[in-house]
Amino acid sequence: MKLLAYEVDKRSFLGVLNEDETWVYPVAAAGMEYRSMKDLIREAGPSEMEMLDYISKKMPGDVTGAAPVEEIKVVSPIAEPDQDIICLGINYMDHAKESARFQKEEFSKPEKAIYFSKRVNRTNDPDGIIPAHKNLTNQLDYEAELAVIIKKDAKDVKPGEVKDYIFGYTIMNDVSAREVQWYFGKSLDGFTPLGPCIMTVDSTAFPPVLKIQSKVNGELRQNSNTGLFIHGIEEVICELTKGMTLKAGTIIATGTPAGVGMGFVPPKFLETGDVVECIIEGIGTLRNTVGE
């Protein structure tokens, strides 16, 4: 099942895609009045999720408020995260090698997960403009990542329980200014495109083994699979919750594979007008254009 946030005539809605993903049905058609995806994640119970799945299988004419996908504006599913996004660095072996090469460092396999955070005032919409921030960087880069969304407050989660704490998955482009200090260079306004939807956790096997790609102006750059994580989702959530509570709605970005701009010789950094597509099997395509 795929849930999304969208607008029609500048009015905001939450919805569920129908089975062939050509129509979206508002959650209000299932008797729900959630005003944001964060509220739905925190408060929707199993019976409500089952109802959403049920209406997703109906014909458009049988659902009040159904709208063709081509007539809506899809926006970020979680526009304003309550906390910084938790990110994993160097979580694919091939990206670890290209990163070491760019930094002119000796390569070594990371034995422990590398965590950092990404400040987000507002996530960027699918089809939104990525600001180039030319006053700060001329090394603008992209990173396609699978993002995990926590369903309920998680503390001291045990192996085998992790799936129960996950609401679903979406796509994040961890846009980065490479020559700017790490936290600052990851957190500039507009540097967190998110979407286009949330695929619920039961829609794929756990842990997810999904093709992940990126393209720039149609050129395939990244081409890997989430089955190649160095540190998997279960390991990460179990480790983090030993020492901190992950609140419902927390977003964890799981790292990016090789093929980012800095990995090429010479590097292929983004320029104004470039169209970046981050694609994950089963979820869809997150497409953004670089602005001025």
C-alpha positions as CSV (number, residue, x, y, z in Angstrom):
1,M,0.0,0.0,0.0
2,K,1.2,3.5,-0.9
3,L,0.2,6.6,1.0
4,L,0.9,10.1,-0.1
5,A,0.3,13.8,0.7
6,Y,-1.1,15.8,-2.2
7,E,-2.9,19.0,-3.2
8,V,-5.9,19.7,-5.4
9,D,-6.7,23.4,-6.1
10,K,-4.3,24.3,-3.3
11,R,-6.2,22.2,-0.7
12,S,-4.2,19.6,1.1
13,F,-5.1,15.9,1.4
14,L,-3.7,12.6,2.5
15,G,-4.5,9.7,0.3
16,V,-3.9,6.1,-0.8
17,L,-3.1,5.0,-4.3
18,N,-5.3,2.5,-6.0
19,E,-3.8,-0.8,-7.2
20,D,-2.7,0.4,-10.6
21,E,-1.5,3.8,-9.2
22,T,-3.6,5.9,-11.6
23,W,-6.0,7.3,-9.0
24,V,-5.6,8.5,-5.4
25,Y,-8.3,8.1,-2.8
26,P,-8.5,10.6,0.1
27,V,-8.2,8.9,3.6
28,A,-11.4,10.8,4.4
29,A,-13.2,8.2,2.2
30,A,-12.3,5.7,4.8
31,G,-13.7,7.8,7.6
32,M,-10.4,9.3,8.7
33,E,-9.8,12.9,9.5
34,Y,-6.0,12.9,10.0
35,R,-4.6,16.4,9.1
36,S,-1.0,15.3,8.5
37,M,1.0,12.1,7.7
38,K,2.7,12.5,11.1
39,D,-0.7,12.2,12.8
40,L,-1.7,9.2,10.7
41,I,1.6,7.5,11.5
42,R,1.3,8.0,15.2
43,E,-2.4,7.4,15.6
44,A,-3.8,5.0,12.9
45,G,-4.5,1.6,14.3
46,P,-4.4,-1.8,12.5
47,S,-8.1,-1.7,11.6
48,E,-7.7,1.8,10.0
49,M,-4.7,0.6,8.0
50,E,-6.8,-2.4,6.9
51,M,-9.6,-0.1,5.8
52,L,-7.2,2.0,3.7
53,D,-5.9,-1.1,2.1
54,Y,-9.5,-2.2,1.4
55,I,-10.5,1.1,-0.3
56,S,-7.3,1.1,-2.4
57,K,-8.7,-2.0,-4.1
58,K,-12.0,-0.3,-5.0
59,M,-12.9,1.3,-8.4
60,P,-12.6,5.1,-8.6
61,G,-16.3,5.6,-9.1
62,D,-17.0,3.9,-5.8
63,V,-14.8,6.2,-3.7
64,T,-15.8,9.7,-2.8
65,G,-13.2,12.3,-3.7
66,A,-11.2,10.0,-5.9
67,A,-8.8,12.0,-8.2
68,P,-6.7,11.0,-11.2
69,V,-3.0,11.1,-10.3
70,E,-2.3,13.4,-13.3
71,E,-4.6,16.0,-11.8
72,I,-3.0,16.3,-8.3
73,K,0.2,17.9,-7.0
74,V,2.2,15.4,-5.0
75,V,4.0,17.0,-2.0
76,S,6.5,15.7,0.5
77,P,4.8,13.0,2.7
78,I,6.4,14.4,5.9
79,A,6.9,18.1,5.2
80,E,8.2,19.1,8.7
81,P,9.9,16.3,10.6
82,D,9.7,16.8,14.4
83,Q,13.5,16.1,14.7
84,D,16.6,15.9,12.6
85,I,16.8,13.1,10.2
86,I,19.1,10.3,11.3
87,C,21.5,9.4,8.6
88,L,24.0,6.5,8.0
89,G,27.2,7.3,6.3
90,I,29.3,4.8,4.3
91,N,26.7,2.0,4.4
92,Y,27.5,0.5,1.0
93,M,31.0,-1.0,0.4
94,D,31.3,0.5,-3.1
95,H,30.4,4.0,-1.8
96,A,32.9,3.6,1.0
97,K,35.6,3.0,-1.6
98,E,34.7,6.0,-3.8
99,S,34.4,8.3,-0.8
100,A,37.9,7.3,0.4
101,R,39.2,8.0,-3.1
102,F,37.6,11.4,-3.2
103,Q,38.9,12.3,0.2
104,K,42.4,10.9,-0.7
105,E,42.3,8.6,2.2
106,E,43.2,4.9,2.6
107,F,40.1,2.7,2.2
108,S,39.0,0.7,5.2
109,K,35.8,-1.1,5.8
110,P,33.7,0.6,8.5
111,E,33.3,-1.9,11.3
112,K,30.7,0.1,13.1
113,A,27.8,2.1,11.7
114,I,28.5,5.8,11.1
115,Y,25.7,8.1,12.2
116,F,25.1,11.8,11.6
117,S,22.1,14.0,11.4
118,K,20.6,16.3,8.8
119,R,18.7,19.4,9.9
120,V,15.5,19.9,8.0
121,N,13.2,22.9,8.4
122,R,11.1,21.6,5.6
123,T,11.6,18.7,3.3
124,N,11.6,19.4,-0.4
125,D,8.6,18.2,-2.5
126,P,8.8,15.7,-5.4
127,D,9.3,17.9,-8.5
128,G,10.6,20.7,-6.2
129,I,13.6,22.9,-7.0
130,I,16.9,22.1,-5.3
131,P,18.6,25.5,-4.5
132,A,22.1,25.5,-5.9
133,H,23.4,27.7,-3.0
134,K,26.2,29.0,-5.3
135,N,27.4,31.4,-2.6
136,L,28.5,28.4,-0.5
137,T,29.3,25.5,-2.9
138,N,30.4,24.5,-6.4
139,Q,30.4,20.8,-5.4
140,L,26.7,20.1,-5.3
141,D,26.0,16.4,-5.1
142,Y,23.1,13.9,-5.0
143,E,22.6,10.7,-2.9
144,A,19.7,8.3,-3.5
145,E,18.7,6.7,-0.2
146,L,16.0,4.4,1.2
147,A,14.4,6.2,4.2
148,V,12.8,4.2,7.0
149,I,9.9,5.8,9.0
150,I,9.3,4.7,12.6
151,K,5.7,3.9,13.5
152,K,5.8,4.1,17.3
153,D,8.1,5.2,20.0
154,A,11.0,2.7,20.0
155,K,13.3,2.0,23.0
156,D,15.4,-1.1,23.7
157,V,14.1,-2.9,20.5
158,K,15.1,-6.5,20.3
159,P,16.1,-8.4,17.1
160,G,13.0,-9.9,15.6
161,E,10.9,-7.0,16.9
162,V,12.2,-4.3,14.5
163,K,9.5,-4.7,11.8
164,D,6.8,-4.0,14.3
165,Y,8.3,-0.5,14.9
166,I,8.4,0.4,11.2
167,F,5.6,2.2,9.4
168,G,7.1,2.2,6.0
169,Y,9.7,3.4,3.5
170,T,10.2,6.4,1.2
171,I,12.9,7.9,-0.9
172,M,15.3,10.6,0.2
173,N,17.8,12.5,-1.8
174,D,20.6,13.4,0.6
175,V,21.7,16.5,-1.3
176,S,25.2,17.5,-0.1
177,A,27.6,20.4,-0.5
178,R,30.9,18.4,-0.5
179,E,33.3,21.2,0.4
180,V,31.1,22.6,3.2
181,Q,31.4,21.2,6.8
182,W,29.5,18.0,7.0
183,Y,26.4,18.9,9.1
184,F,26.1,22.4,7.5
185,G,26.7,21.0,4.0
186,K,24.0,18.4,4.4
187,S,21.4,20.7,6.0
188,L,21.1,23.7,3.7
189,D,17.5,24.8,2.8
190,G,16.0,22.6,0.1
191,F,18.6,19.8,0.5
192,T,16.1,17.1,1.6
193,P,13.8,16.0,-1.2
194,L,11.5,13.3,0.1
195,G,8.8,11.1,-1.5
196,P,6.9,10.6,-3.6
197,C,5.0,8.3,-1.3
198,I,5.3,6.0,1.7
199,M,5.2,2.3,1.0
200,T,3.9,0.6,4.1
201,V,6.2,-2.0,5.7
202,D,4.0,-5.0,4.8
203,S,4.2,-4.2,1.1
204,T,7.6,-5.8,0.7
205,A,9.7,-8.4,2.4
206,F,11.6,-7.5,5.6
207,P,14.4,-6.6,5.5
208,P,13.7,-4.9,2.1
209,V,15.8,-6.0,-0.8
210,L,15.0,-3.3,-3.4
211,K,16.8,-2.0,-6.5
212,I,18.0,1.6,-5.9
213,Q,19.2,3.9,-8.6
214,S,19.8,7.5,-9.5
215,K,19.8,9.3,-12.8
216,V,21.0,12.8,-13.8
217,N,19.5,14.2,-17.0
218,G,18.6,10.6,-17.8
219,E,22.1,9.2,-17.3
220,L,22.2,6.3,-14.9
221,R,24.6,7.1,-12.1
222,Q,23.8,4.9,-9.2
223,N,22.6,1.3,-9.6
224,S,22.6,-1.0,-6.6
225,N,20.3,-2.9,-4.1
226,T,19.4,-2.3,-0.5
227,G,20.3,-5.9,0.2
228,L,23.9,-4.7,0.1
229,F,23.8,-2.6,3.3
230,I,26.9,-3.0,5.4
231,H,24.8,-2.3,8.5
232,G,21.2,-3.5,8.1
233,I,18.0,-1.9,9.3
234,E,17.5,-4.4,12.2
235,E,21.1,-3.8,13.4
236,V,20.7,0.0,13.2
237,I,17.4,0.3,15.0
238,C,18.5,-2.2,17.7
239,E,21.7,-0.3,18.3
240,L,20.2,3.2,18.3
241,T,17.4,2.3,20.7
242,K,19.8,0.9,23.3
243,G,20.6,4.5,24.1
244,M,17.9,6.7,22.7
245,T,14.2,6.7,22.1
246,L,13.2,6.9,18.5
247,K,9.9,8.8,18.5
248,A,7.1,7.9,16.1
249,G,7.6,9.6,12.8
250,T,11.4,9.5,13.1
251,I,13.1,9.2,9.6
252,I,16.3,7.2,9.2
253,A,18.2,7.5,6.0
254,T,20.1,4.3,5.3
255,G,23.0,5.5,3.2
256,T,23.7,5.7,-0.5
257,P,25.5,3.4,-3.0
258,A,28.4,4.2,-5.3
259,G,27.8,6.5,-8.3
260,V,27.4,9.9,-6.6
261,G,29.0,12.9,-8.3
262,M,32.2,12.9,-6.3
263,G,32.8,9.3,-7.2
264,F,33.6,10.0,-10.8
265,V,37.0,11.0,-12.2
266,P,36.7,13.9,-12.7
267,P,33.7,14.5,-10.4
268,K,30.3,15.1,-11.9
269,F,28.7,17.6,-9.6
270,L,25.3,19.1,-10.2
271,E,24.7,22.2,-12.2
272,T,21.7,24.6,-12.6
273,G,19.0,22.9,-14.7
274,D,20.1,19.3,-14.0
275,V,17.2,16.9,-13.4
276,V,18.0,14.4,-10.6
277,E,15.9,11.2,-10.3
278,C,16.2,8.9,-7.3
279,I,14.4,5.6,-8.0
280,I,13.7,2.7,-5.6
281,E,11.9,-0.4,-6.7
282,G,8.3,-0.6,-5.4
283,I,8.3,3.0,-4.1
284,G,8.7,5.1,-7.3
285,T,10.7,8.0,-8.5
286,L,11.7,11.2,-6.6
287,R,12.5,13.8,-9.3
288,N,13.9,17.2,-8.7
289,T,15.5,20.0,-10.7
290,V,18.5,22.1,-9.6
291,G,17.8,25.8,-9.5
292,E,19.9,28.9,-9.4
